[in-house]
Amino acid sequence: MKDVEAAESRIRKYVAPTPLEFSPGISELLGREVHLKLECFHPIRVFKIRGAINKLLSLSGSEAGRGVITASSGNHGLAIAYASRLFGIKSTICVPENVNPQKLGAILEQGGEVIKSGSGYDETYSNALSVAEKRGLTFVHAFDDPDVIAGQGTCGLEIARQLPDLDAAVVAIGGGGLIGGIALAIKESLKKPKVFGAETVAIPSMYESVRKGRRLRVDPKATIADGMQASMPGRLTLEASMRYVDKIGLVTDEQIEEAMFDLLSKARVLAEPAGASPLAAMRGPLRNQRSRKVVLVVSGGNVSLELLGALLSRRARRSSGDPAP
């Protein structure tokens, strides 16, 4: 908890608190009081800015001077590129070949060098480690890093202050850095709330690891949730989840798409798949949880235009009665 509090003090100059807004439309949909933690309101539209800035501010002069490198499916790389530009550090971002084009464009806008390799996060991660060694760069892990987790935990501190009488917070799980930090901060700040996780059924690495009590690698399947691609949780993030997370709900792509549309139509919030997964979980596998006052963490809004267009097109056809897929 001291690390999270120190992170908040460190990044306060660069990261403003995000809104926590009551949503009448989503509350009516779920039959409970729902508040949205809008991490999509950051300058780069995603929570990753918290951990990235805290990590880079924690580097020694020599570590920063060598330049940094990371592996990312998109958002973490964007955050590292943004923070690196802010502090005058050279950044190299390794991304999968099928990276979200909007996230790729945003990374390039921030001045990060991009290396595309691998069909998914695991291959990209291995390549990033290799490049780091060859070039002598400082590697920054996307989630299994105490400074990154502490930075993400500042979101939990804000939630605890903004709604101290909440019953539960629901958070997306990729590698587990966000839920680990938020769960730690909320559970150490308040005694009452539960913390639930939302993970894609296509890559249920945290779910299976918690169930078995040890880190497990799962065989990743295709998913629209490009921010939830970690086939194995981190050592630190698994430890935090086993200690602080009450339950994890697995959601399908169809449930995520439904939640994206509901957030857009009922709350006027554009959420990427990972950002919509907490709502998907509360409508699906977590619907029987008794929590009456709930915070859904909308972790990001960097949705690909192709996915958004396809989603809206399918919705338009459904409304018109056209059965075409």
C-alpha positions in Angstrom: 0.0 0.0 0.0 2.9 2.3 0.7 4.1 1.7 -2.8 0.7 2.7 -4.3 0.6 5.8 -2.2 4.1 6.7 -3.2 3.1 6.2 -6.8 0.2 8.5 -6.5 2.4 11.2 -5.1 5.0 10.7 -7.9 2.6 10.8 -10.8 0.1 13.4 -9.5 1.9 16.1 -11.6 1.3 14.2 -14.8 -1.9 12.1 -14.2 -5.1 13.8 -13.2 -7.8 11.7 -11.4 -10.4 10.3 -13.7 -14.2 10.8 -13.2 -16.4 8.3 -11.4 -19.9 8.9 -12.8 -23.2 7.4 -11.8 -24.9 5.9 -14.9 -28.7 5.8 -14.8 -28.9 3.8 -18.0 -26.4 1.1 -17.0 -28.0 1.0 -13.5 -31.4 0.3 -15.0 -29.8 -2.4 -17.2 -28.2 -4.2 -14.3 -30.9 -3.5 -11.7 -28.4 -2.0 -9.2 -26.6 1.3 -8.7 -23.7 1.5 -11.1 -20.9 4.0 -11.3 -18.4 4.1 -14.2 -14.7 4.8 -13.5 -13.8 6.4 -16.7 -10.1 5.5 -17.4 -10.9 6.2 -21.0 -10.7 9.9 -20.1 -6.9 9.9 -19.8 -4.9 11.8 -22.5 -4.1 8.5 -24.2 -7.6 7.0 -23.4 -6.3 4.2 -21.2 -5.3 3.4 -17.6 -1.8 2.3 -18.7 -0.6 5.8 -18.4 -0.5 5.4 -14.6 1.9 2.5 -14.4 4.0 3.7 -17.3 4.7 7.1 -15.8 5.3 5.6 -12.4 7.8 3.1 -13.8 9.8 5.7 -15.9 10.0 8.1 -12.9 11.4 5.2 -10.9 14.2 4.4 -13.3 17.8 5.4 -12.5 19.6 7.9 -14.7 21.6 5.2 -16.4 18.5 3.0 -16.9 16.6 5.8 -18.6 19.6 6.9 -20.5 19.9 3.6 -22.3 16.4 3.9 -23.6 13.5 1.7 -22.8 11.8 -1.2 -24.6 8.6 -3.1 -24.0 6.3 -5.7 -25.4 2.6 -4.8 -25.8 -0.6 -5.6 -27.6 -1.1 -1.9 -27.9 -2.1 0.2 -24.9 1.0 -0.4 -22.7 3.2 0.4 -25.6 1.2 3.6 -26.2 1.6 4.6 -22.5 5.4 3.9 -22.5 5.8 5.9 -25.8 3.7 8.8 -24.2 5.7 8.8 -21.0 9.0 8.5 -22.8 8.2 11.5 -24.9 7.2 13.4 -21.8 10.6 12.7 -20.1 12.9 12.7 -23.1 13.6 9.0 -23.1 14.0 6.9 -26.3 11.4 4.2 -26.5 11.1 1.0 -28.6 7.7 -0.7 -28.7 7.4 -4.3 -29.8 3.9 -5.2 -30.9 2.2 -8.2 -32.6 1.8 -8.3 -36.3 -2.0 -8.0 -35.9 -1.8 -4.9 -33.6 -4.9 -2.7 -33.5 -4.1 -0.1 -36.2 -5.5 2.8 -34.1 -3.2 1.9 -31.2 -0.3 1.5 -33.6 -0.9 4.9 -35.1 -1.1 6.4 -31.6 2.3 4.9 -30.6 3.9 6.3 -33.7 2.3 9.7 -33.0 4.1 9.7 -29.6 7.5 9.1 -31.3 8.0 5.4 -30.3 10.0 3.1 -32.5 7.8 0.2 -33.4 8.9 -3.4 -34.1 6.1 -5.6 -35.4 6.7 -9.3 -34.7 4.8 -12.4 -33.6 1.2 -13.6 -33.9 0.4 -12.7 -30.3 1.7 -11.2 -27.0 3.9 -14.2 -26.1 6.0 -14.1 -29.3 6.2 -10.3 -29.2 7.4 -10.5 -25.6 10.2 -13.0 -26.4 11.3 -10.8 -29.3 11.4 -7.7 -27.1 13.6 -9.4 -24.6 16.0 -10.4 -27.4 16.1 -6.9 -28.8 16.7 -5.5 -25.3 19.7 -7.7 -24.7 21.2 -6.9 -28.2 20.8 -3.2 -27.9 21.4 -2.8 -24.1 17.9 -1.3 -23.6 16.0 -1.2 -20.3 13.1 -3.6 -20.5 9.7 -2.6 -18.9 7.2 -5.3 -18.3 3.6 -4.6 -19.2 2.2 -5.9 -15.9 4.5 -8.1 -13.8 6.5 -5.2 -12.3 6.0 -3.7 -8.8 6.2 -0.1 -10.1 3.7 -0.7 -12.9 1.3 -2.4 -10.5 1.6 0.4 -7.9 0.9 2.9 -10.6 -2.2 1.1 -11.7 -3.2 0.9 -8.1 -3.6 4.7 -7.9 -6.9 4.1 -9.7 -8.1 2.0 -6.8 -7.1 4.8 -4.3 -9.3 7.2 -6.4 -12.2 4.9 -6.4 -12.0 4.4 -2.6 -12.1 8.2 -2.1 -14.8 8.9 -4.7 -17.2 6.2 -3.5 -16.2 4.9 -0.1 -19.5 3.1 0.4 -19.2 0.9 -2.7 -20.1 -2.8 -2.5 -17.9 -4.0 -5.4 -15.6 -3.0 -8.2 -15.3 -5.0 -11.4 -12.1 -4.8 -13.3 -10.8 -6.3 -16.6 -7.9 -8.8 -16.5 -5.2 -9.1 -19.1 -2.0 -9.8 -17.4 -3.4 -8.7 -14.1 -1.6 -5.4 -13.4 -4.7 -3.3 -13.2 -6.8 -5.6 -11.1 -3.9 -6.4 -8.8 -3.2 -2.8 -8.1 -6.9 -1.7 -7.8 -7.8 -4.7 -5.6 -4.9 -4.1 -3.3 -5.7 -0.4 -2.9 -9.4 -0.9 -2.4 -9.1 -3.8 0.0 -6.4 -2.0 2.1 -8.4 1.2 2.1 -11.9 -0.1 2.8 -13.1 -3.3 4.5 -16.5 -3.8 2.9 -16.0 -3.9 -0.9 -15.4 -7.0 -3.0 -13.3 -6.9 -6.2 -14.4 -9.0 -9.2 -12.4 -9.7 -12.3 -13.6 -10.0 -15.9 -11.5 -12.1 -18.2 -12.0 -13.4 -21.8 -13.1 -17.0 -22.1 -10.6 -17.2 -25.1 -7.6 -16.7 -22.8 -8.6 -17.5 -19.2 -5.0 -17.5 -17.8 -5.7 -15.8 -14.5 -8.9 -17.7 -13.9 -7.2 -21.0 -14.4 -4.1 -20.0 -12.4 -6.2 -18.9 -9.4 -8.3 -22.0 -9.6 -5.2 -24.2 -9.6 -3.2 -22.0 -7.2 -0.2 -21.7 -9.5 0.8 -19.9 -12.6 -0.5 -21.7 -15.7 -0.1 -21.0 -19.4 -3.2 -21.4 -21.5 -3.6 -21.9 -25.2 -4.8 -18.5 -26.5 -7.7 -18.5 -28.8 -8.8 -15.6 -31.1 -10.6 -12.8 -29.4 -11.7 -9.2 -30.2 -10.2 -8.2 -26.8 -6.8 -7.2 -27.9 -6.0 -5.8 -24.5 -6.5 -9.2 -22.8 -4.0 -11.4 -24.5 -1.7 -12.6 -21.7 -1.6 -16.4 -21.9 0.1 -16.5 -18.4 -0.4 -14.1 -15.5 2.6 -12.5 -13.8 4.0 -13.8 -10.6 3.2 -10.7 -8.8 -0.2 -10.2 -10.4 -1.3 -13.8 -9.6 -0.2 -13.3 -6.0 -2.3 -10.1 -5.8 -5.3 -11.7 -7.4 -5.2 -14.7 -5.1 -5.1 -12.5 -2.1 -7.5 -9.7 -3.0 -9.8 -10.7 -5.9 -13.1 -12.3 -4.8 -14.2 -13.9 -8.1 -13.4 -13.9 -11.8 -16.1 -14.1 -14.5 -15.3 -15.3 -18.0 -16.9 -13.5 -20.9 -17.3 -14.3 -24.6 -16.7 -11.9 -27.5 -20.4 -11.7 -28.1 -21.0 -10.6 -24.5 -18.2 -8.0 -24.8 -19.7 -6.6 -28.0 -23.1 -6.4 -26.3 -21.5 -4.5 -23.4 -19.6 -2.1 -25.8 -22.9 -1.2 -27.5 -24.7 -0.8 -24.1 -22.0 1.6 -22.9 -22.1 3.6 -26.1 -25.9 3.8 -26.3 -26.9 4.0 -22.6 -23.9 5.9 -21.1 -22.4 7.7 -24.2 -19.1 6.0 -23.4 -16.9 4.6 -26.1 -15.1 1.6 -24.6 -12.7 -0.9 -26.2 -13.4 -4.6 -25.6 -11.3 -4.8 -22.4 -13.0 -1.7 -21.1 -16.4 -3.1 -21.7 -15.7 -6.5 -20.2 -16.7 -5.6 -16.6 -20.2 -4.8 -17.8 -20.2 -8.0 -19.8 -19.3 -9.9 -16.7 -22.0 -8.3 -14.5 -24.6 -9.1 -17.2 -23.3 -12.7 -17.5 -21.2 -14.8 -15.1 -21.3 -12.3 -12.2 -25.0 -11.3 -12.4 -26.0 -13.2 -9.3 -23.5 -11.3 -7.1 -25.5 -9.4 -4.4 -23.5 -6.2 -4.6 -25.9 -3.2 -4.9 -23.5 -0.3 -5.4 -21.0 -1.3 -8.1 -18.1 0.4 -9.8 -17.3 -0.8 -13.4 -13.8 0.2 -14.4 -13.9 1.3 -18.0 -10.2 0.7 -18.5 -9.8 2.1 -22.0 -11.4 3.5 -25.1 -9.0 2.7 -27.9 -11.3 0.6 -30.0 -10.3 -0.2 -33.6 -12.4 1.6 -36.2 -12.9 -1.7 -38.0 -14.4 -3.4 -35.0 -16.5 -0.4 -34.1 -17.8 -0.2 -37.7 -18.6 -3.9 -37.7 -20.4 -3.7 -34.3 -22.6 -0.8 -35.4 -23.3 -2.4 -38.7 -24.5 -5.6 -37.1 -26.6 -3.6 -34.7 -28.2 -1.6 -37.5 -29.0 -4.9 -39.4 -30.5 -6.4 -36.2 -32.7 -3.3 -35.7 -33.9 -3.5 -39.3 -34.7 -7.2 -38.9 -32.0 -8.4 -41.4 -30.8 -11.8 -40.2 -27.4 -11.5 -42.1 -24.3 -12.0 -39.8 
